[in-house]
Amino acid sequence: MEALGLFNYWAVVFLMMTGFYTLIARGNLVKKLIGLSIFQASVFILYISLGKITGGTPPYLIYGAEDAVYSNPVPHVLILTAIVVGVATTAVGLALVVRIKEAYGTIEEDEIEDESL
């Protein structure tokens, strides 16, 4: 396979590593949530890429097309559910960041740890 034919996998790896680096390296809680969202998006792209078959058709039963190749719709449906869960998780995370800001006066991880000691 050509490297260009694997573009979606390269994009997944780049987004995943960008999100993971942001999650690990940043001390700001909002930036950590953004990194987590980028990481989630890369997983979504990976699953959607795995669900598509080249030359596949939607899974409609057509008379006389018994040998047709069908694309699997299950990964796409699961990702729709995962997107909803991801948005809800991000909303809860942002609500927690607001409460942490009210309680500690900052959203920097190091400053929160210093205050709590």
N, C-alpha and C positions, 0 to 999 in steps of 0.2 A: 504494500500500500504506500501511496505517496504521503509525505508529511502534510501536504496541503489538504488531502482527503481526511485527515484526522484533526482538522481545525477545531471542531467542537470540543474535542478532548483537550487540546492545548488551551482553549479558552477556559474550560472547567478547571484545569490545573492552575492556571494563572489566577483565576478568581478565588479558588480555594486557598491558595497560598497567600494571596493578598489579604483575604479575610482573616485567615489564621494569624498572620503577622500583626495585623491591626488589633486583633483580640489579645494577643500576648504582649505586644510591645508598648501599647498605649496605656496610660494611667487614667485617662478621662473616661468616665463611665458611659457617656453618650458615644464616644468614639468606639468603645468596646461593643456597644449595641449595633453600631453601624458595621463593624467588622463581622459580627455574628450574622447580620442580615446578608452581607456579601457572601459569606460562607454558605448560608442557606440557599442563596440564589444559584451558587455553583452546583450544589447537590440537585437542585431542581433541573438545571440544564442537563446534568448527567443522566438523570432518569428519563427525561423527555427524549434525549438522544438515543438511549437504549431502546425506547419503545417504537422508534421509526425504522421501518424496513425499506430499503431501496426497492422501488418497484411495487411496493405493497399498496393495496387499496383499502379503503375503509371497510370494516367488517359487515357489509351488507350481503345478505344471501340473495344471489341473483341466479335465476334459472339458467342452467347450462354453463355455469362458471365454477364447477366443482374443484378444478385444479388451480384456482386463483390463489395468489399469495396475499394474506391479510396482515395489516399492521395491528399490533396489539393495543387496544385502547385503555387497558387497565393502568399502565404507568401514568398516562395523562390524567386519568380520573384521580388517582392517588395524589398526584402533584397538585391538583386543584384543592384537595383537602389539606395538603401540607402548606399551601400558600395561606389558606385561612388560618391555620394553626400558627404559622410563622408571624402573620400580622398581629394576631392576638397576643402572642408571646412578646413581640416587640412593644406592643401597647402596654402590657403589664410591666415590662422592664423600664419603659420610660416613666410610668407612674411611680415605680420604686425609686428611680433617679430623682424625681421631683421631691418625694418624701425624704430622701437622703439629703438633698440640698437644703430642705427646710430644717432638718435635724442637726446637720453638721456645718452648714454654711458653705459647703464646697462639694464638687463632684470629682475631685482628684483622689485617686485611690490612696496615695501615700499620705496625704493630709488627713484623710479619714482614719487611717491606721494610727497616725500619731496622736490624734485627738482621743481615740478610744482607749489608748493606753494610759 
